[in-house]
Amino acid sequence: MRLIENLHFNNIRGDITGGITAGVVALPFAIAMGLASGAGAIAGLYGAIITGFFAALFGGTGAQVSGPTGPMTVVMALVVTQFVTYFSGEIDPITGLIYTQDAALGAGLAIAFTTVVLGGIFQIIFGLLKLGRFINLMPHPVTSGFMTGIGVIIIILQIPQVLGFYDIKGSTTGIFSQLGEVKEYFVNIGAISIAAITLATVYLLPKKIGKFIPAPLFALVTGTLVLLFFPELFSSSAEPLNAMILGEIPTGLPSFQTPAWEASIVVDMIAAGMMLAILGSIDSLLTSLVSDEITRTHHKSDRELIGQGIGNTLSGLFGGLPGAGATMRTMTNVKAGGLTPISGALHAVLLLAIVLGGAQYAKEIPLAVLGAILVKVGTDIIDWEYLKNLVSTPKSGALIMIVVLGITVFYNLMAAVGVGLVMASLIFLQRMTDVQLASIISVQTIEEASHLDETHQELIRAGNTLFYQLNGPMSFGSAKGVVRDFSTKSNYNRAILDLSNVPVIDYTTSRSISEICNICQEKSAEITIVGANIKVRHALENIGIDKELISH
């Protein structure tokens, strides 16, 4: 296995252009997602730098650009809120005093960054266990409902930023309840105006301009300049101007964050880490598939998981957000000429240079601008194509999508995936059962036996013989149906159970065939099992079926 996959220098000019362009696009997203996560803008920048660099070098998708994404930010925001809330009101074991608000934030963030490390380790384990191919098998209605739900959550969480109500925080339902208590005269016209300008820019920027400067960056600069040069337009707003801007961002290299543990919430930490790992893996591999389509290449799923895991582990250790393959940044990279890990790593180097030399200039960015940019991120994540065709899609798929969407938005992300997978599995099992039962061939008259060989036709012609043939792999889902169908047969004193088209059976099906043998014995009918291959024969013998009944 090569240390760095897909590395070559034949496309160095395109990789430099792609990396720089992707870095410029990534800047506003990193700041906005850091702010939205509750960990701060600098955590978003550190996350973009660390995951972007190491996932590019050690991943399995050449043109992939990684960093904080909408889905990962939503989960991180929930994790930060959960653990900061846990420490609020608790006793600090070092000082013996109740945690102050700042102390609770610091302790909660330390635990949150540790869960990022756990998530990265889980991803590395996924890759080593070669689970990448299974993650790609996630049913589309589950993925669609989950991603759409995350898009909706992102939009809801940005409503306070866009409207200028900066004290409103919490879950999706909590935000709505708090907004209901806001009085009309507290409407922040300044924030709403800047957010509207930003949204208009990201949606309506002419393509000619977009070729030279990405729409999110153009919107970021435009919104900031409007507030800087025309502050009087917003002087009557409910909030003072300094409450409407991002504020100081720390500069310099990130410092090592010692992993923190709290025995009473270790299960919650592991669960949060697993959620980050699963979501990050899904998010990254979906982007890898997009990259494959536009670059005509084939990514290595397991290698990609290892690379993402390394990036997230290091990001958590240095106070950065978790990341994943970012579709928009990856596509921007490819369209600008990037094809190898050099481009993804270079995008991270550019962001590092900005943090070291220009972070102080970002303090004037209006919060409403960042909120509006994330609203655009949320709308892009929503699976509009599936929603548009929801009425014409199979009802089972539509039901799964809606249920997963609802659980994602209003309850719990992990539960949404679990419920969706269970629903999809049960529906698939029912369909396979119907197909398996429909494939059964039952013959008792010579008129029905034209497709049988001469030997079996002779037995049918002799009368009182039931020829019963199972076809395809038989599973536990169809086992009871087979017994139920066989028990309806009558007027035979000899049964031939043909398994020549059954490549494999499970334990439940073996038990069902044993029940069929018992039914024949109760009717004093002779039964012979024919056509069983070695695996099927051993399975039947292990369940206790008499070897004499199984014909060789």
Secondary structure, 3 states (H helix, E strand, C coil): CCCCCCCCCCCHHHHHHHHHHHHHHHHHHHHHHHHHHCCCHHHHHHHHHHHHHHHHHHCCCCCCCEECCHHHHHHHHHHHHHHHHHHCCCECCCCCCECCHHHHHHHHHHHHHHHHHHHHHHHHHHHHCCCHHHHCCCCHHHHHHHHHHHHHHHHHHHHHHHHCCCCCCCCHHHHHHHHCCCCHHHCCHHHHHHHHHHHHHHHHCCHHHHCCCCHHHHHHHHHHHHHHHCHHHHCCCCCCHHHCECCCCCCCCCCCCCCCCCHHHHHHHHHHHHHHHHHHHHHHHHHHHHHHHHHCCCCCHHHHHHHHHHHHHHHHHCCCCCCEECHHHHHHHHHCCCCCHHHHHHHHHHHHHHHHHHHHHHHHCEHHHHHHHHHHHHHHHCCHHHHHCCCCCCHHHHHHHHHHHHHHHHCCHHHHHHHHHHHHHHHHHHHHHHHHHHCCEEECCHHHCCCCCHHHHHHHHCCCEEEEEEECCECHHHHHHHHHHHHCCCCCCEEEEEEEECCCECHHHHHHHHHHHHHHHHCCCEEEEECCCHHHHHHHHHCCCCHHHECC
